Amino acid sequence: YKIPCSVFQAKGKEGSLFSAKGIVQLLVKANEVEALFPGKLYSASKEKENLLLEQGALIQAWVSYLPPKTIDSLNQPFFLVSKSHQNGWKNEINRIRALTRLSFKRLLFNWGDSGGLLLALLSGSGEYTNSEVAENFKLAGLAHVLALSGMHLSIFAGIARFVGKNTGGKKIGKIFSLIAVSLFVWFAGLSPSLSRAYICSLLSLLLSCIFIKTRLITLLC
């Protein structure tokens, strides 16, 4: 698994400790990442405390440097993790999100292939998406459906607005929509495509709340 991590401290082989800043790509063995995943090869592993690699996890890792161009064409340096340990969470919100995503993954695993597809659509996790289904989406020109984007955000916003509008009127519908898209983005995580869609949704909803009409093309620009 390729895991992007924000570094704030580094230690040399001789024991020297340094402050550090930046993003690195860690290559973590599958048995480390999948130990808590349902139905995976390493799910029954209880030899040690297992990692839950989600946003906000505080990780201490022993790594070896891999020069650029050895992994992909982006010319990025990578670090191969030989040993790792989880030191808690950045904050309580991150911990709740991680546990919620894990529980959601365990729930949908029992749904078979349909659960794997739904998991990809709702959380961006593709570990359980049937490979044949994914290939059929690509052949149909619909691969973008499996990647979280504005389409998913629009669906959630539309459902929430419909429920809110029928419950308490247009204003309540807009509030419901704003809450729904914010919770969805928080749960799924901010990918570049989802970030763009979320910004546009926020602008559209906030402007409509103060009665400023906008054209879609203007908003996109």
C-alpha positions as YAML, in Angstrom:
chain: A
units: angstrom
residues:
- id: 1
  name: TYR
  ca: [0.00, 0.00, 0.00]
- id: 2
  name: LYS
  ca: [1.23, 3.47, -0.86]
- id: 3
  name: ILE
  ca: [0.46, 5.80, 2.06]
- id: 4
  name: PRO
  ca: [1.04, 9.59, 1.93]
- id: 5
  name: CYS
  ca: [2.21, 10.86, 5.30]
- id: 6
  name: SER
  ca: [2.99, 14.26, 6.78]
- id: 7
  name: VAL
  ca: [6.32, 14.14, 8.63]
- id: 8
  name: PHE
  ca: [7.02, 16.22, 11.74]
- id: 9
  name: GLN
  ca: [10.00, 14.38, 13.24]
- id: 10
  name: ALA
  ca: [12.81, 12.16, 11.98]
- id: 11
  name: LYS
  ca: [15.52, 10.11, 13.66]
- id: 12
  name: GLY
  ca: [18.78, 8.94, 12.12]
- id: 13
  name: LYS
  ca: [20.38, 5.51, 12.47]
- id: 14
  name: GLU
  ca: [22.90, 6.90, 14.95]
- id: 15
  name: GLY
  ca: [20.06, 8.22, 17.15]
- id: 16
  name: SER
  ca: [20.08, 11.92, 16.22]
- id: 17
  name: LEU
  ca: [16.60, 13.46, 16.38]
- id: 18
  name: PHE
  ca: [15.49, 16.17, 13.92]
- id: 19
  name: SER
  ca: [12.40, 18.26, 13.32]
- id: 20
  name: ALA
  ca: [11.01, 17.71, 9.82]
- id: 21
  name: LYS
  ca: [8.27, 18.98, 7.57]
- id: 22
  name: GLY
  ca: [6.77, 17.74, 4.32]
- id: 23
  name: ILE
  ca: [4.87, 14.89, 2.68]
- id: 24
  name: VAL
  ca: [6.49, 11.50, 2.01]
- id: 25
  name: GLN
  ca: [5.16, 8.35, 0.38]
- id: 26
  name: LEU
  ca: [5.43, 5.27, 2.56]
- id: 27
  name: LEU
  ca: [5.23, 1.74, 1.16]
- id: 28
  name: VAL
  ca: [3.56, -0.39, 3.84]
- id: 29
  name: LYS
  ca: [3.24, -4.17, 3.67]
- id: 30
  name: ALA
  ca: [-0.25, -5.51, 3.03]
- id: 31
  name: ASN
  ca: [-0.31, -7.54, 6.26]
- id: 32
  name: GLU
  ca: [0.22, -4.31, 8.24]
- id: 33
  name: VAL
  ca: [-2.65, -2.45, 6.54]
- id: 34
  name: GLU
  ca: [-5.14, -5.29, 6.11]
- id: 35
  name: ALA
  ca: [-4.90, -6.82, 9.59]
- id: 36
  name: LEU
  ca: [-8.15, -5.14, 10.64]
- id: 37
  name: PHE
  ca: [-9.96, -5.51, 7.29]
- id: 38
  name: PRO
  ca: [-12.76, -8.11, 7.14]
- id: 39
  name: GLY
  ca: [-12.22, -11.10, 4.88]
- id: 40
  name: LYS
  ca: [-8.62, -10.26, 4.05]
- id: 41
  name: LEU
  ca: [-5.72, -12.70, 4.33]
- id: 42
  name: TYR
  ca: [-4.36, -11.12, 7.50]
- id: 43
  name: SER
  ca: [-7.65, -10.31, 9.25]
- id: 44
  name: ALA
  ca: [-7.08, -12.96, 11.95]
- id: 45
  name: SER
  ca: [-3.62, -11.65, 12.85]
- id: 46
  name: LYS
  ca: [-3.42, -10.83, 16.56]
- id: 47
  name: GLU
  ca: [0.31, -11.04, 17.08]
- id: 48
  name: LYS
  ca: [0.57, -7.34, 17.94]
- id: 49
  name: GLU
  ca: [-1.37, -4.12, 17.98]
- id: 50
  name: ASN
  ca: [-2.64, -3.57, 14.44]
- id: 51
  name: LEU
  ca: [-2.41, -0.33, 12.49]
- id: 52
  name: LEU
  ca: [-5.48, 1.61, 11.45]
- id: 53
  name: LEU
  ca: [-4.04, 3.74, 8.65]
- id: 54
  name: GLU
  ca: [-6.59, 6.50, 8.25]
- id: 55
  name: GLN
  ca: [-6.40, 10.28, 8.15]
- id: 56
  name: GLY
  ca: [-5.12, 11.67, 11.45]
- id: 57
  name: ALA
  ca: [-3.30, 8.51, 12.60]
- id: 58
  name: LEU
  ca: [0.01, 9.18, 14.36]
- id: 59
  name: ILE
  ca: [2.53, 6.63, 13.09]
- id: 60
  name: GLN
  ca: [6.09, 5.85, 14.10]
- id: 61
  name: ALA
  ca: [7.82, 3.98, 11.28]
- id: 62
  name: TRP
  ca: [11.26, 2.47, 10.69]
- id: 63
  name: VAL
  ca: [12.03, 3.03, 7.02]
- id: 64
  name: SER
  ca: [14.62, 2.58, 4.29]
- id: 65
  name: TYR
  ca: [14.98, 5.11, 1.49]
- id: 66
  name: LEU
  ca: [14.12, 4.23, -2.11]
- id: 67
  name: PRO
  ca: [15.61, 6.57, -4.75]
- id: 68
  name: PRO
  ca: [13.34, 8.33, -7.26]
- id: 69
  name: LYS
  ca: [12.28, 6.52, -10.45]
- id: 70
  name: THR
  ca: [12.31, 3.12, -8.77]
- id: 71
  name: ILE
  ca: [8.56, 3.08, -8.12]
- id: 72
  name: ASP
  ca: [6.72, 5.25, -10.65]
- id: 73
  name: SER
  ca: [7.25, 7.94, -13.28]
- id: 74
  name: LEU
  ca: [6.55, 10.87, -10.94]
- id: 75
  name: ASN
  ca: [10.17, 10.96, -9.80]
- id: 76
  name: GLN
  ca: [9.10, 10.91, -6.14]
- id: 77
  name: PRO
  ca: [11.22, 9.51, -3.29]
- id: 78
  name: PHE
  ca: [9.63, 6.61, -1.42]
- id: 79
  name: PHE
  ca: [10.34, 4.99, 1.92]
- id: 80
  name: LEU
  ca: [9.85, 1.27, 2.50]
- id: 81
  name: VAL
  ca: [8.46, 0.57, 5.99]
- id: 82
  name: SER
  ca: [10.10, -2.37, 7.78]
- id: 83
  name: LYS
  ca: [8.41, -1.83, 11.14]
- id: 84
  name: SER
  ca: [5.69, 0.51, 12.37]
- id: 85
  name: HIS
  ca: [3.76, 1.46, 15.47]
- id: 86
  name: GLN
  ca: [0.61, 3.53, 15.98]
- id: 87
  name: ASN
  ca: [0.92, 6.27, 18.61]
- id: 88
  name: GLY
  ca: [-2.71, 7.37, 18.76]
- id: 89
  name: TRP
  ca: [-4.57, 10.04, 16.84]
- id: 90
  name: LYS
  ca: [-4.14, 13.68, 15.98]
- id: 91
  name: ASN
  ca: [-7.52, 14.41, 17.54]
- id: 92
  name: GLU
  ca: [-10.71, 12.65, 18.65]
- id: 93
  name: ILE
  ca: [-12.58, 13.54, 15.44]
- id: 94
  name: ASN
  ca: [-10.00, 11.66, 13.34]
- id: 95
  name: ARG
  ca: [-10.29, 8.63, 15.63]
- id: 96
  name: ILE
  ca: [-14.10, 8.59, 15.36]
- id: 97
  name: ARG
  ca: [-13.92, 8.91, 11.57]
- id: 98
  name: ALA
  ca: [-11.42, 6.04, 11.29]
- id: 99
  name: LEU
  ca: [-13.48, 3.71, 13.50]
- id: 100
  name: THR
  ca: [-16.67, 4.64, 11.63]
- id: 101
  name: ARG
  ca: [-15.06, 3.84, 8.27]
- id: 102
  name: LEU
  ca: [-13.79, 0.51, 9.60]
- id: 103
  name: SER
  ca: [-17.23, -0.42, 10.98]
- id: 104
  name: PHE
  ca: [-18.82, 0.60, 7.67]
- id: 105
  name: LYS
  ca: [-16.31, -1.57, 5.80]
- id: 106
  name: ARG
  ca: [-17.10, -4.56, 8.02]
- id: 107
  name: LEU
  ca: [-20.83, -4.06, 7.54]
- id: 108
  name: LEU
  ca: [-20.71, -3.85, 3.74]
- id: 109
  name: PHE
  ca: [-18.29, -6.78, 3.47]
- id: 110
  name: ASN
  ca: [-21.20, -9.05, 4.43]
- id: 111
  name: TRP
  ca: [-23.17, -7.76, 1.43]
- id: 112
  name: GLY
  ca: [-20.84, -9.39, -1.08]
- id: 113
  name: ASP
  ca: [-20.09, -7.74, -4.43]
- id: 114
  name: SER
  ca: [-22.89, -5.21, -4.06]
- id: 115
  name: GLY
  ca: [-21.43, -4.13, -0.71]
- id: 116
  name: GLY
  ca: [-18.00, -3.75, -2.27]
- id: 117
  name: LEU
  ca: [-19.41, -1.52, -5.00]
- id: 118
  name: LEU
  ca: [-21.38, 0.54, -2.48]
- id: 119
  name: LEU
  ca: [-18.27, 0.91, -0.32]
- id: 120
  name: ALA
  ca: [-16.35, 2.37, -3.27]
- id: 121
  name: LEU
  ca: [-19.18, 4.78, -4.07]
- id: 122
  name: LEU
  ca: [-19.63, 6.01, -0.49]
- id: 123
  name: SER
  ca: [-16.13, 5.98, 0.97]
- id: 124
  name: GLY
  ca: [-13.64, 5.76, -1.90]
- id: 125
  name: SER
  ca: [-12.29, 2.40, -0.64]
- id: 126
  name: GLY
  ca: [-11.88, -0.01, -3.54]
- id: 127
  name: GLU
  ca: [-10.48, -3.03, -1.68]
- id: 128
  name: TYR
  ca: [-13.70, -5.01, -2.08]
- id: 129
  name: THR
  ca: [-14.83, -3.91, -5.54]
- id: 130
  name: ASN
  ca: [-15.22, -6.91, -7.83]
- id: 131
  name: SER
  ca: [-12.44, -6.69, -10.45]
- id: 132
  name: GLU
  ca: [-14.82, -7.76, -13.24]
- id: 133
  name: VAL
  ca: [-17.32, -5.08, -12.24]
- id: 134
  name: ALA
  ca: [-14.57, -2.44, -12.16]
- id: 135
  name: GLU
  ca: [-13.36, -3.52, -15.61]
- id: 136
  name: ASN
  ca: [-16.92, -3.32, -16.99]
- id: 137
  name: PHE
  ca: [-17.23, 0.23, -15.68]
- id: 138
  name: LYS
  ca: [-14.03, 1.13, -17.53]
- id: 139
  name: LEU
  ca: [-15.18, -0.51, -20.78]
- id: 140
  name: ALA
  ca: [-18.47, 1.39, -20.55]
- id: 141
  name: GLY
  ca: [-16.61, 4.68, -20.12]
- id: 142
  name: LEU
  ca: [-17.95, 5.02, -16.58]
- id: 143
  name: ALA
  ca: [-14.74, 4.58, -14.57]
- id: 144
  name: HIS
  ca: [-15.30, 8.05, -13.07]
- id: 145
  name: VAL
  ca: [-18.38, 6.70, -11.28]
- id: 146
  name: LEU
  ca: [-16.10, 4.65, -9.01]
- id: 147
  name: ALA
  ca: [-14.01, 7.71, -8.17]
- id: 148
  name: LEU
  ca: [-15.57, 10.12, -5.69]
- id: 149
  name: SER
  ca: [-16.55, 13.29, -7.49]
- id: 150
  name: GLY
  ca: [-19.24, 15.91, -7.91]
- id: 151
  name: MET
  ca: [-21.75, 13.30, -9.07]
- id: 152
  name: HIS
  ca: [-21.77, 11.61, -5.67]
- id: 153
  name: LEU
  ca: [-21.95, 14.96, -3.91]
- id: 154
  name: SER
  ca: [-24.89, 16.03, -6.08]
- id: 155
  name: ILE
  ca: [-26.79, 12.84, -5.27]
- id: 156
  name: PHE
  ca: [-26.37, 13.34, -1.52]
- id: 157
  name: ALA
  ca: [-27.20, 17.04, -1.76]
- id: 158
  name: GLY
  ca: [-30.29, 16.32, -3.86]
- id: 159
  name: ILE
  ca: [-31.63, 13.65, -1.49]
- id: 160
  name: ALA
  ca: [-31.01, 15.85, 1.58]
- id: 161
  name: ARG
  ca: [-32.61, 18.89, -0.07]
- id: 162
  name: PHE
  ca: [-35.67, 16.84, -1.05]
- id: 163
  name: VAL
  ca: [-36.09, 15.50, 2.50]
- id: 164
  name: GLY
  ca: [-35.51, 18.90, 4.09]
- id: 165
  name: LYS
  ca: [-37.81, 20.71, 1.68]
- id: 166
  name: ASN
  ca: [-40.65, 18.29, 2.36]
- id: 167
  name: THR
  ca: [-40.00, 18.50, 6.09]
- id: 168
  name: GLY
  ca: [-39.66, 22.22, 6.70]
- id: 169
  name: GLY
  ca: [-39.55, 24.16, 3.44]
- id: 170
  name: LYS
  ca: [-36.87, 25.42, 1.04]
- id: 171
  name: LYS
  ca: [-34.62, 26.96, 3.69]
- id: 172
  name: ILE
  ca: [-34.53, 23.74, 5.72]
- id: 173
  name: GLY
  ca: [-33.82, 21.85, 2.51]
- id: 174
  name: LYS
  ca: [-30.74, 23.99, 1.87]
- id: 175
  name: ILE
  ca: [-29.51, 23.48, 5.43]
- id: 176
  name: PHE
  ca: [-30.02, 19.71, 5.15]
- id: 177
  name: SER
  ca: [-28.13, 19.73, 1.87]
- id: 178
  name: LEU
  ca: [-25.20, 21.66, 3.36]
- id: 179
  name: ILE
  ca: [-24.97, 19.28, 6.33]
- id: 180
  name: ALA
  ca: [-25.23, 16.19, 4.09]
- id: 181
  name: VAL
  ca: [-22.43, 17.17, 1.69]
- id: 182
  name: SER
  ca: [-20.19, 18.24, 4.58]
- id: 183
  name: LEU
  ca: [-20.65, 14.91, 6.40]
- id: 184
  name: PHE
  ca: [-20.09, 12.97, 3.18]
- id: 185
  name: VAL
  ca: [-16.83, 14.79, 2.42]
- id: 186
  name: TRP
  ca: [-15.67, 14.36, 6.03]
- id: 187
  name: PHE
  ca: [-16.39, 10.62, 5.90]
- id: 188
  name: ALA
  ca: [-15.05, 9.93, 2.40]
- id: 189
  name: GLY
  ca: [-11.96, 12.15, 2.58]
- id: 190
  name: LEU
  ca: [-10.87, 15.02, 0.36]
- id: 191
  name: SER
  ca: [-9.63, 13.80, -3.01]
- id: 192
  name: PRO
  ca: [-8.83, 16.50, -5.64]
- id: 193
  name: SER
  ca: [-12.05, 15.85, -7.57]
- id: 194
  name: LEU
  ca: [-14.17, 15.81, -4.42]
- id: 195
  name: SER
  ca: [-12.50, 18.99, -3.13]
- id: 196
  name: ARG
  ca: [-13.44, 20.89, -6.30]
- id: 197
  name: ALA
  ca: [-17.01, 19.63, -6.13]
- id: 198
  name: TYR
  ca: [-17.29, 20.49, -2.42]
- id: 199
  name: ILE
  ca: [-16.06, 24.07, -2.97]
- id: 200
  name: CYS
  ca: [-18.59, 24.58, -5.78]
- id: 201
  name: SER
  ca: [-21.38, 23.07, -3.66]
- id: 202
  name: LEU
  ca: [-20.56, 25.30, -0.70]
- id: 203
  name: LEU
  ca: [-20.50, 28.41, -2.88]
- id: 204
  name: SER
  ca: [-23.78, 27.48, -4.52]
- id: 205
  name: LEU
  ca: [-25.55, 26.69, -1.24]
- id: 206
  name: LEU
  ca: [-24.21, 29.68, 0.69]
- id: 207
  name: LEU
  ca: [-25.04, 32.13, -2.10]
- id: 208
  name: SER
  ca: [-28.54, 30.72, -2.48]
- id: 209
  name: CYS
  ca: [-29.07, 31.11, 1.29]
- id: 210
  name: ILE
  ca: [-28.46, 34.85, 0.96]
- id: 211
  name: PHE
  ca: [-30.60, 35.04, -2.19]
- id: 212
  name: ILE
  ca: [-27.80, 35.60, -4.70]
- id: 213
  name: LYS
  ca: [-28.50, 33.80, -7.96]
- id: 214
  name: THR
  ca: [-25.56, 32.24, -9.77]
- id: 215
  name: ARG
  ca: [-25.15, 30.62, -13.16]
- id: 216
  name: LEU
  ca: [-23.47, 27.22, -13.18]
- id: 217
  name: ILE
  ca: [-20.81, 28.23, -15.70]
- id: 218
  name: THR
  ca: [-19.92, 31.30, -13.60]
- id: 219
  name: LEU
  ca: [-19.62, 29.18, -10.48]
- id: 220
  name: LEU
  ca: [-17.37, 26.66, -12.25]
- id: 221
  name: CYS
  ca: [-15.15, 29.45, -13.56]
...
